[in-house]
Amino acid sequence: MADIDGIQITTLVERPELADRLYEIDDAWPEFTAGDLIVDGLLERVPEEFPQHCVVATDGDRVVARGFSVPFNARVEGREETPDQGWDRVLTWAFSDQWHGRPTTTVSALEITVDVGYLGRGLSYRLLAALRDAARQQGYDVLLAPVRPTAKHLHPHEPMAQYIARLRDDGLPSDPWLRVHIRAGGTIEKVAPASMTVSGSLARWREWTGLPFDGDGDSDGEVVVPGALVPVCCDVAHDRAVYVEPNVWVRHDLRPGAGG
């Protein structure tokens, strides 16, 4: 799809031999996100099941970025294009539609991950463009995205709706990742208040975060965890903590003449 500064971006259909190397990337995802049961059960199957909707960036023989998206049917009764459960919901819908042989109506991005050594080169923008192109080539006229704002973790107590209203003097979002989507032609639709859910024992949260989660100080109630967009709800008496992450639905119009 693209070859800029020696970095090539293709779909997995074009480079199927790279499917087993997508997780060689040195990523910056917080460790606790792997505790989402939907992530654990389905995400690694996306490249195999939906290779035409997955893109990969390589620098020579090195895999330096990946982008995943999935098609789903938003017209099934009880569904909507931008569900409140965001990321988790569309991923389960995509696999359900595939298992039942349903036609699909739209595509949702799931993630764009760039190797930490390649951050700051505009690669995320190029991966987003590649996901847009992949959806368009499959005949879709929209790409949705439950966006995880990259700087929201710096403001964990601020409601997401308030955070996304933060604008720069040029009218663009203050959040860098939201800004990439808007510059690419996307429009913010709404907040997905429960896009990802991670629950576990206090011992598991200690493993993920290195924090005490022991009931002392602020450990019972809301716990601010590095990388988390909102505080984790900790219940020491019942030996559990739950993280419910909000994301932001962004719509990309892929029709001829549309922005981006």
C-alpha positions as CSV (number, residue, x, y, z in Angstrom):
1,M,0.0,0.0,0.0
2,A,2.8,2.4,0.8
3,D,6.6,2.6,0.8
4,I,7.8,5.8,2.5
5,D,11.3,6.2,4.1
6,G,11.9,2.5,3.6
7,I,8.8,1.5,5.6
8,Q,6.4,-0.6,3.7
9,I,2.7,-1.0,4.6
10,T,0.6,-3.8,3.3
11,T,-2.4,-5.9,4.2
12,L,-1.9,-9.4,5.5
13,V,-3.5,-10.8,2.4
14,E,-0.5,-9.4,0.5
15,R,2.0,-10.5,3.2
16,P,0.5,-13.6,4.8
17,E,3.9,-14.8,6.0
18,L,4.0,-11.9,8.5
19,A,0.9,-13.1,10.4
20,D,3.0,-15.0,13.0
21,R,5.2,-12.0,13.5
22,L,2.7,-9.3,14.4
23,Y,3.5,-9.5,18.1
24,E,7.3,-9.0,17.7
25,I,6.6,-5.3,18.2
26,D,7.9,-3.6,21.3
27,D,4.6,-1.9,22.2
28,A,3.5,0.4,25.0
29,W,0.2,-1.2,25.9
30,P,-0.3,-1.3,29.7
31,E,0.0,-4.9,30.9
32,F,-3.4,-5.0,32.5
33,T,-5.2,-4.6,29.1
34,A,-4.4,-8.2,28.3
35,G,-6.7,-9.1,31.2
36,D,-9.8,-8.2,29.1
37,L,-11.5,-11.5,28.4
38,I,-12.4,-10.5,24.9
39,V,-8.8,-9.6,24.1
40,D,-7.6,-12.9,25.5
41,G,-10.2,-14.9,23.7
42,L,-10.5,-13.3,20.3
43,L,-7.9,-10.6,19.4
44,E,-5.1,-12.9,18.3
45,R,-7.5,-14.7,15.9
46,V,-8.3,-11.5,14.0
47,P,-5.3,-11.7,11.6
48,E,-6.1,-15.3,10.7
49,E,-9.9,-14.7,10.2
50,F,-9.9,-11.2,8.8
51,P,-6.5,-10.7,7.0
52,Q,-8.0,-8.4,4.4
53,H,-8.8,-6.0,7.3
54,C,-5.3,-6.1,8.9
55,V,-2.3,-4.1,7.9
56,V,1.4,-4.5,8.8
57,A,4.3,-2.1,8.5
58,T,7.8,-3.4,7.9
59,D,11.2,-1.8,7.9
60,G,13.3,-4.2,5.9
61,D,12.8,-7.5,7.7
62,R,11.6,-6.0,10.9
63,V,7.8,-5.7,11.8
64,V,7.4,-2.2,13.2
65,A,3.6,-1.6,13.4
66,R,0.3,-3.4,13.0
67,G,-3.3,-2.3,12.5
68,F,-6.4,-4.5,13.0
69,S,-10.0,-4.0,12.0
70,V,-13.1,-6.3,11.7
71,P,-16.3,-6.2,9.7
72,F,-19.7,-6.6,11.4
73,N,-23.4,-6.3,10.8
74,A,-24.8,-3.3,12.5
75,R,-28.4,-4.0,11.2
76,V,-29.1,-7.0,13.3
77,E,-31.9,-6.3,15.7
78,G,-30.7,-4.9,19.0
79,R,-27.4,-3.6,17.5
80,E,-26.1,-0.2,16.6
81,E,-23.0,1.0,14.7
82,T,-21.4,2.6,17.8
83,P,-22.4,0.5,20.9
84,D,-21.7,1.7,24.4
85,Q,-19.5,-1.4,24.9
86,G,-17.4,-0.3,22.0
87,W,-14.2,-2.3,21.4
88,D,-15.4,-5.4,23.2
89,R,-18.8,-5.4,21.6
90,V,-17.8,-5.0,17.9
91,L,-15.1,-7.7,18.2
92,T,-17.6,-10.2,19.5
93,W,-20.2,-9.2,16.9
94,A,-17.6,-9.7,14.1
95,F,-16.9,-13.3,15.1
96,S,-20.6,-14.0,15.7
97,D,-21.5,-12.7,12.2
98,Q,-18.7,-14.8,10.7
99,W,-19.8,-18.0,12.5
100,H,-23.4,-17.5,11.5
101,G,-22.6,-16.4,7.9
102,R,-24.3,-13.0,8.2
103,P,-23.5,-10.3,5.7
104,T,-21.5,-7.4,7.1
105,T,-22.4,-3.7,6.8
106,T,-19.5,-1.8,8.3
107,V,-16.0,-2.1,9.6
108,S,-14.5,-1.1,13.0
109,A,-10.9,-0.5,13.7
110,L,-9.6,-2.3,16.8
111,E,-6.0,-1.2,17.3
112,I,-3.0,0.5,15.7
113,T,0.2,-0.4,17.5
114,V,3.6,1.1,16.7
115,D,6.9,-0.1,17.9
116,V,8.2,2.3,20.6
117,G,11.4,2.8,18.6
118,Y,9.3,4.1,15.7
119,L,7.0,6.5,17.5
120,G,7.1,10.1,16.3
121,R,7.5,9.3,12.6
122,G,3.8,9.7,11.6
123,L,3.5,5.9,11.3
124,S,0.2,5.8,13.2
125,Y,-1.3,8.2,10.6
126,R,-0.1,6.0,7.8
127,L,-1.5,2.9,9.4
128,L,-4.9,4.6,9.9
129,A,-4.8,5.5,6.2
130,A,-4.0,1.9,5.3
131,L,-7.0,0.6,7.4
132,R,-9.2,3.1,5.7
133,D,-8.0,1.9,2.3
134,A,-8.4,-1.7,3.2
135,A,-12.1,-1.1,4.2
136,R,-12.7,0.9,1.1
137,Q,-11.2,-1.9,-1.1
138,Q,-13.6,-4.4,0.5
139,G,-16.5,-2.2,-0.6
140,Y,-17.4,-0.4,2.7
141,D,-18.2,3.3,2.8
142,V,-17.4,3.8,6.5
143,L,-14.7,2.9,9.0
144,L,-15.6,3.3,12.7
145,A,-13.0,3.4,15.5
146,P,-13.4,3.1,19.3
147,V,-10.4,5.4,19.9
148,R,-8.3,5.1,23.0
149,P,-7.1,8.7,23.6
150,T,-3.4,8.5,24.2
151,A,-3.1,11.3,26.7
152,K,-6.3,10.6,28.7
153,H,-4.3,8.6,31.3
154,L,-2.8,11.9,32.4
155,H,-6.3,13.0,33.5
156,P,-7.8,9.9,35.0
157,H,-10.5,11.6,37.0
158,E,-11.8,13.8,34.2
159,P,-15.0,12.4,32.5
160,M,-14.3,11.4,29.0
161,A,-17.0,13.6,27.6
162,Q,-15.3,16.6,29.2
163,Y,-11.8,15.5,28.1
164,I,-12.7,15.2,24.4
165,A,-14.1,18.7,24.5
166,R,-10.6,20.0,25.2
167,L,-9.5,21.8,22.0
168,R,-6.4,23.6,20.9
169,D,-6.4,27.1,19.5
170,D,-6.8,25.7,16.0
171,G,-10.0,23.9,16.9
172,L,-8.4,20.4,16.8
173,P,-8.6,18.1,19.8
174,S,-5.9,18.5,22.4
175,D,-5.5,14.7,22.6
176,P,-2.8,13.6,20.0
177,W,-4.5,10.4,18.9
178,L,-7.9,12.0,18.5
179,R,-6.2,14.7,16.5
180,V,-4.7,12.2,14.1
181,H,-8.2,10.8,13.4
182,I,-9.8,14.2,12.9
183,R,-7.0,15.3,10.5
184,A,-7.5,12.0,8.6
185,G,-11.2,13.0,8.0
186,G,-12.8,11.4,11.0
187,T,-15.6,12.9,13.1
188,I,-16.2,12.3,16.8
189,E,-19.6,10.6,17.4
190,K,-19.9,9.8,21.1
191,V,-18.2,8.2,24.1
192,A,-18.3,4.5,24.5
193,P,-18.4,4.4,28.3
194,A,-17.7,0.7,28.7
195,S,-15.4,-0.2,25.8
196,M,-13.1,-2.5,27.6
197,T,-13.5,-4.3,31.0
198,V,-10.7,-5.9,33.0
199,S,-11.4,-7.6,36.3
200,G,-9.2,-9.7,38.5
201,S,-8.1,-10.5,42.1
202,L,-6.0,-8.0,44.0
203,A,-3.0,-10.3,43.5
204,R,-3.5,-10.3,39.8
205,W,-3.6,-6.5,39.8
206,R,-0.4,-6.4,41.8
207,E,1.2,-8.5,39.1
208,W,0.0,-6.3,36.3
209,T,0.8,-2.9,37.9
210,G,3.3,-3.4,40.7
211,L,1.0,-1.4,43.0
212,P,0.0,-2.7,46.5
213,F,-3.8,-3.0,46.2
214,D,-3.7,-3.9,49.9
215,G,-6.3,-1.7,51.4
216,D,-3.8,0.8,52.9
217,G,-4.2,4.5,52.0
218,D,-6.2,4.9,48.8
219,S,-6.1,1.3,47.8
220,D,-9.8,0.7,48.7
221,G,-12.0,2.5,46.3
222,E,-10.6,4.2,43.3
223,V,-7.0,3.5,42.4
224,V,-5.1,5.5,39.8
225,V,-3.0,3.1,37.7
226,P,-0.4,4.2,35.2
227,G,-1.7,3.9,31.7
228,A,-5.3,3.6,32.8
229,L,-7.7,6.2,31.3
230,V,-9.9,6.1,34.5
231,P,-9.3,4.9,38.0
232,V,-9.6,1.2,38.8
233,C,-12.4,0.3,41.3
234,C,-10.9,-1.7,44.1
235,D,-12.9,-3.7,46.7
236,V,-10.5,-5.1,49.2
237,A,-13.1,-6.9,51.3
238,H,-14.1,-8.9,48.2
239,D,-10.6,-9.3,46.9
240,R,-11.3,-7.8,43.5
241,A,-10.6,-4.8,41.3
242,V,-12.4,-3.8,38.1
243,Y,-11.4,-1.4,35.3
244,V,-14.0,-0.2,32.9
245,E,-12.4,1.8,30.1
246,P,-14.2,4.5,28.1
247,N,-13.2,5.0,24.5
248,V,-14.4,7.5,21.9
249,W,-16.3,6.5,18.7
250,V,-14.9,8.2,15.6
251,R,-16.5,7.8,12.2
252,H,-14.5,7.9,8.9
253,D,-16.6,8.4,5.8
254,L,-14.9,6.5,3.0
255,R,-17.2,7.6,0.1
256,P,-15.6,9.5,-2.8
257,G,-15.3,13.2,-2.0
258,A,-15.5,12.7,1.7
259,G,-12.9,14.1,4.0
260,G,-9.5,12.4,4.4
